[in-house]
């Protein structure tokens, strides 16, 4: 939502200058996280480094919020709690064996930089803002747990900027249910008395095949994929227990919960009947919700990005899943992306992790901090932006 009749150049120049003034510190935060990656719910050092840094900027910091030891909540100097309240979200967990192959070290540094730049009495805001340290995005659903724990209860809008291979105002993401599958049979000697056994591994393999066949008749925004995690102890013993782990995904929350998960279980039930086994299906919390995008706030972010020379790439990308989606169903939320590498570089790779320390990665970090702070400023000073964003959120299909 552009507003050419109103000049925000003064305050936004102040924001830009403040980010430039702390650029070297933000690069150092990103580097330290890159060199010391910690996986989901193990981000003890990252939590300490980040909360100490923002604390030295005058923020009051509470760690262990929402019942998560590695989460934190930071309030700027002079925080009033006046609504509306914006939340900058900082991610800082790494991937097992890969490190920061999703660039969360940049997300943390840019969100902290945005919060620090927005703090200060010279920027007259109609509300207030927070910084929330959100652990365990990679498979742990940290934001969903924080939301359930009440950490986002007083927040009206949330945002972060994700590194990527393109400059995008936002991307779709799929809702995701994590399912643990167990089949139970009966052991027997596989050679001398196979007729006395019930093969749990056969049941799991049949279920795997059933699910693979089901994929052919599902909408294009659905993903079903899994692995066998336990298949038996020895070739001459018919397995009485076999286990697998599946991700069940859809862009529609209603389709995911009302239709898809039932069809998934039908595949398990059929395999159990065919082999004479029983099964147990356990949904492992937290489940992730599809991203509920907010075009108004995405346009505001895009206007700010373009004012800093960013060229926005058009078109959609192949979606994954993120706990940011859970936040987007509670309040207007955006997650734009800024490129840090060539499109040929795969995300969730060591090459992508290395790109966070490149000159392009450093430039994206500074642009992320500036555009986040500027977008929050627009939301907190322009009633028409808040009204449009709130109306879109209320009317969006879930």
C-alpha positions in Angstrom: 0.0 0.0 0.0 2.0 3.0 -1.2 1.3 6.5 0.1 3.1 9.0 -2.2 1.3 11.9 -0.6 2.9 11.4 2.8 6.7 11.8 3.4 8.3 9.3 5.8 11.9 10.0 4.5 13.1 11.6 7.7 12.2 8.8 10.1 13.1 6.2 7.6 16.5 7.8 7.0 17.0 7.7 10.8 16.2 4.0 10.8 18.6 3.4 7.9 21.3 5.3 9.6 20.8 3.4 12.9 21.1 0.1 11.1 24.3 1.2 9.4 25.8 2.3 12.7 25.5 -1.2 14.1 26.2 -3.1 10.9 29.5 -4.4 12.1 27.9 -5.7 15.3 25.2 -7.5 13.3 27.8 -9.1 11.1 29.6 -10.4 14.2 26.3 -11.8 15.6 25.7 -13.6 12.4 29.3 -14.9 12.2 29.3 -16.2 15.8 26.0 -18.1 15.2 27.4 -19.5 11.9 30.6 -20.8 13.6 28.7 -22.2 16.6 25.5 -23.8 15.3 23.0 -25.3 17.7 20.0 -27.4 16.8 16.4 -27.2 17.9 15.9 -26.5 21.7 19.7 -26.7 22.2 20.4 -23.1 21.3 21.6 -22.2 24.8 24.6 -20.2 23.7 22.8 -18.5 20.9 20.0 -17.4 23.3 22.6 -16.0 25.7 24.6 -14.1 23.0 21.5 -12.6 21.4 19.8 -11.7 24.7 23.0 -10.2 26.0 23.5 -8.1 22.9 20.0 -6.6 22.8 20.2 -6.1 26.6 23.2 -3.9 26.1 21.0 -1.8 23.8 18.8 -1.0 26.7 16.1 -3.7 26.2 14.8 -5.5 29.2 15.1 -9.3 28.5 13.4 -12.3 29.9 14.6 -15.7 29.0 12.8 -19.1 29.2 9.5 -17.6 28.2 6.6 -19.8 27.1 8.1 -22.7 29.0 11.0 -22.9 26.5 14.5 -22.6 28.0 16.1 -21.2 24.9 13.4 -18.6 24.1 13.5 -14.9 25.1 11.3 -11.8 25.1 12.9 -8.4 24.8 11.2 -5.0 25.4 12.7 -1.7 24.2 13.6 1.1 26.6 10.4 2.9 27.7 8.1 0.1 26.7 4.5 1.1 27.4 2.6 -1.9 26.2 0.3 0.4 24.3 -1.5 -1.4 21.5 -1.0 -2.1 18.7 2.2 -4.1 19.3 4.5 -5.4 16.6 6.7 -8.5 17.2 10.0 -9.0 15.5 10.7 -12.7 15.4 14.3 -14.0 15.7 15.2 -17.5 14.6 18.6 -19.0 15.5 18.4 -22.8 15.4 20.6 -24.7 13.0 20.3 -27.9 11.0 21.8 -31.2 12.2 25.0 -31.9 10.4 24.7 -28.8 8.1 24.8 -25.9 10.5 23.0 -22.7 9.4 22.0 -24.1 6.0 18.7 -22.2 6.3 20.3 -18.9 7.3 18.7 -18.5 10.7 21.8 -16.7 11.8 20.9 -13.9 9.4 17.3 -14.0 10.6 18.4 -13.5 14.2 20.8 -10.7 13.4 18.4 -8.8 11.2 15.5 -9.0 13.6 17.7 -7.8 16.5 19.0 -5.0 14.2 15.5 -3.9 13.3 14.4 -3.8 16.9 17.4 -1.8 17.9 16.9 0.6 15.0 13.3 1.2 15.9 14.0 1.9 19.6 14.5 5.5 20.6 12.2 8.4 21.4 12.7 10.3 18.2 10.4 7.9 16.3 6.9 8.7 17.4 4.9 5.5 17.2 1.2 5.0 17.8 1.9 1.7 19.6 4.9 -0.3 20.7 7.0 -3.3 19.7 8.8 -6.4 21.0 11.5 -8.8 20.0 10.8 -12.5 20.5 13.5 -15.1 20.3 11.9 -18.1 18.7 13.9 -21.4 18.9 13.4 -24.6 17.0 11.8 -23.6 13.7 13.5 -26.6 12.1 11.2 -29.5 13.1 10.5 -28.3 16.6 7.6 -25.9 16.1 9.0 -23.4 18.6 6.7 -20.6 17.6 3.6 -22.8 17.9 4.7 -23.7 21.5 5.3 -20.0 22.3 1.9 -19.0 20.9 0.2 -21.7 23.0 2.2 -20.5 26.0 0.7 -17.0 25.6 3.9 -15.2 24.5 2.1 -13.7 21.4 -1.2 -12.9 23.2 -0.6 -9.1 23.2 0.9 -8.9 19.7 -1.1 -7.4 16.8 1.4 -8.0 13.9 4.5 -10.1 13.5 7.3 -10.3 11.0 10.7 -11.6 10.1 12.8 -11.6 6.9 14.2 -15.0 5.6 17.3 -15.4 3.5 16.7 -17.2 0.2 17.7 -17.5 -3.4 15.2 -14.8 -4.7 13.8 -11.5 -3.5 10.2 -12.2 -2.7 7.4 -10.4 -0.8 6.4 -13.8 0.7 5.9 -17.4 -0.1 3.2 -19.9 0.5 3.9 -22.6 3.1 2.1 -25.9 3.8 0.4 -27.0 6.9 2.2 -30.1 8.3 1.3 -32.9 10.6 4.1 -35.2 11.9 2.8 -38.8 12.2 4.5 -41.7 14.0 3.3 -45.0 12.6 3.6 -48.4 14.4 2.6 -51.8 13.2 2.4 -54.8 15.6 2.5 -58.5 14.5 3.8 -61.7 15.9 7.3 -63.2 15.9 8.0 -66.6 14.4 10.9 -68.4 12.8 11.0 -67.1 9.2 12.0 -70.5 7.8 10.6 -73.2 10.0 7.3 -71.7 11.0 6.5 -68.6 8.9 2.8 -69.5 9.0 2.7 -68.8 12.8 3.9 -65.2 12.5 2.4 -61.9 11.5 4.9 -59.7 9.7 4.8 -56.1 11.0 7.4 -55.0 8.4 5.2 -56.3 5.6 2.4 -54.3 7.0 4.5 -51.1 7.1 5.8 -51.7 3.6 2.3 -52.2 2.3 1.2 -49.0 4.0 4.2 -47.2 2.3 3.1 -48.5 -1.1 -0.5 -47.5 -0.3 0.5 -44.0 0.5 2.7 -43.8 -2.6 -0.3 -44.8 -4.7 -2.5 -42.3 -2.9 -0.2 -39.5 -3.9 -1.2 -39.9 -7.5 -4.8 -38.8 -6.7 -4.1 -35.9 -4.5 -4.2 -32.1 -5.2 -0.9 -30.6 -6.3 -0.4 -28.7 -3.1 -0.3 -31.9 -1.0 2.9 -33.6 0.1 3.1 -37.1 1.7 6.6 -38.4 2.5 8.1 -40.6 5.2 10.8 -43.1 6.2 11.0 -46.5 7.9 12.7 -46.1 11.3 12.4 -49.7 12.6 12.0 -52.8 10.5 13.1 -55.8 12.6 16.0 -57.4 14.4 17.2 -60.3 12.2 16.3 -61.9 8.8 15.3 -65.2 10.4 12.8 -63.6 12.8 9.5 -62.3 11.5 9.3 -58.8 12.9 6.5 -58.2 15.4 7.1 -54.5 15.4 7.8 -51.9 12.6 7.8 -48.2 12.8 7.9 -45.2 10.4 7.7 -41.4 10.5 5.7 -39.3 8.1 5.1 -35.7 7.2 1.5 -35.0 5.9 1.2 -31.6 4.3 -1.3 -29.4 2.6 -1.8 -25.7 1.8 -5.4 -25.9 3.1 -5.8 -26.3 6.9 -9.4 -27.7 6.4 -8.3 -30.3 3.8 -5.3 -31.3 5.9 -7.4 -32.0 9.0 -10.8 -33.0 7.6 -9.8 -35.1 4.6 -6.1 -35.8 4.1 -5.2 -37.3 7.5 -8.2 -39.7 7.3 -7.1 -40.9 3.8 -3.6 -41.4 5.2 -5.0 -43.5 8.0 -7.1 -45.5 5.5 -3.8 -46.6 3.9 -2.5 -47.9 7.3 -5.8 -49.7 8.1 -5.8 -51.5 4.7 -2.2 -52.7 5.3 -3.0 -53.9 8.7 -6.0 -55.9 7.5 -4.1 -57.5 4.7 -1.3 -58.7 7.0 -3.3 -59.6 10.1 -1.4 -56.9 12.1 -2.6 -54.0 14.2 -1.4 -50.5 14.0 -1.1 -47.3 16.0 -1.0 -43.8 14.5 0.3 -41.0 16.8 0.3 -37.3 15.8 3.4 -35.7 17.2 2.9 -32.1 18.4 3.2 -29.4 17.5 1.5 -29.4 14.1 2.3 -26.6 11.7 -0.4 -24.5 10.0 -0.2 -23.1 6.4 0.9 -19.6 5.9 -1.9 -17.0 5.9 -0.4 -14.3 3.8 -1.3 -10.6 4.2 -1.0 -8.7 0.9 -1.3 -5.3 2.5 1.8 -5.8 4.7 3.6 -7.5 1.9 3.1 -4.5 -0.3 4.3 -2.2 2.4 7.4 -4.2 2.9 7.9 -4.3 -0.9 7.7 -0.5 -1.1 10.3 -0.2 1.6 12.6 -2.7 -0.1 12.2 -1.0 -3.5 13.1 2.3 -1.9 16.4 0.7 -0.9 17.1 -0.6 -4.4 15.8 -4.2 -4.1 14.3 -5.7 -7.2 11.4 -8.0 -6.3 11.3 -11.4 -8.1 7.9 -12.5 -9.4 6.4 -16.0 -9.4 5.9 -18.6 -6.8 8.3 -21.0 -5.2 8.0 -24.6 -4.1 6.6 -24.4 -0.6 7.8 -26.1 2.5 6.4 -25.7 6.0 7.2 -23.3 8.9 5.9 -22.5 12.4 5.5 -18.9 11.1 2.3 -20.3 9.7 0.9 -20.8 13.2 1.6 -17.2 14.0 -0.1 -16.1 10.8 -3.4 -17.6 11.9 -3.3 -15.5 15.1 -2.5 -12.1 13.6 -1.3 -10.4 10.4 2.2 -11.8 9.7 4.7 -11.5 6.9 7.9 -13.5 6.0 9.5 -11.9 3.0 12.8 -13.2 1.5 16.0 -11.6 0.4 18.5 -13.4 -1.8 21.9 -14.2 -0.5 23.2 -16.4 -3.3 22.7 -17.7 -6.8 19.5 -19.7 -7.5 21.6 -22.7 -8.2 22.6 -23.0 -4.5 20.3 -25.3 -2.6 18.8 -24.2 0.7 19.5 -26.6 3.6 23.1 -27.1 2.4 26.5 -26.1 3.6 26.9 -23.9 0.6 23.9 -21.9 1.7 25.3 -21.7 5.2 28.5 -20.3 3.7 26.5 -17.8 1.7 25.4 -16.2 4.9 28.9 -14.9 5.4 29.4 -13.7 1.9 29.2 -10.0 0.9 25.8 -10.7 -0.6 24.7 -12.3 2.6 25.9 -9.3 4.6 24.2 -6.9 2.3 20.9 -8.9 2.7 21.3 -8.8 6.4 21.4 -5.0 6.5 18.6 -4.7 4.0 16.5 -7.1 6.1 17.0 -5.1 9.2 16.1 -1.9 7.5 13.0 -3.1 5.7 11.7 -4.9 8.8 12.1 -1.7 10.9 10.6 0.5 8.2 7.6 -1.8 7.8 7.0 -2.0 11.5 7.2 1.8 11.5 4.6 2.1 8.8 2.3 -0.2 10.7 2.7 1.8 13.9 2.2 5.2 12.3 -0.3 4.7 9.5 -3.9 3.8 10.6 -5.0 3.0 7.1 -2.3 0.3 6.9 -3.4 -1.3 10.1 -7.0 -1.2 9.1 -6.4 -2.8 5.7 -4.1 -5.5 7.2 -6.6 -6.3 9.9 -9.5 -6.6 7.5 -7.5 -8.9 5.2 -6.6 -11.1 8.1 -10.2 -11.3 9.3 -11.5 -12.2 5.8 -8.8 -14.6 4.7 -9.8 -18.2 3.9 -8.3 -20.6 6.5 
